């Protein structure tokens, strides 16, 4: 994974981690992979990103599980009002 493949900036999604150059959050990739059971190719096609970007997001998740899980909980909490 390129060191700068995943970024976090306050002006995009309140600092949630996303794939550089996109508005695709790491939590969206992780949800698609774990909850929906999509494979790398399906995620790549659905979000119009490269398979390498999908892998970068998943690697970031596995290297930073606590952080990404907190972002996922925040996303669920926001969705539930």
Rosetta blueprint (number, residue, H / E / L):
1 X L
2 X L
3 X L
4 X L
5 X L
6 X E
7 X E
8 X L
9 X L
10 X L
11 X L
12 X L
13 X H
14 X H
15 X H
16 X L
17 X L
18 X E
19 X E
20 X L
21 X L
22 X L
23 X L
24 X L
25 X E
26 X H
27 X H
28 X H
29 X H
30 X H
31 X H
32 X H
33 X H
34 X H
35 X L
36 X L
37 X L
38 X L
39 X L
40 X H
41 X H
42 X H
43 X H
44 X H
45 X H
46 X H
47 X H
48 X L
49 X L
50 X L
51 X H
52 X H
53 X H
54 X H
55 X H
56 X H
57 X H
58 X H
59 X H
60 X H
61 X H
62 X H
63 X H
64 X L
65 X H
66 X H
67 X H
68 X H
69 X H
70 X H
71 X H
72 X H
73 X H
74 X H
75 X H
76 X H
77 X H
78 X H
79 X H
80 X L
81 X L
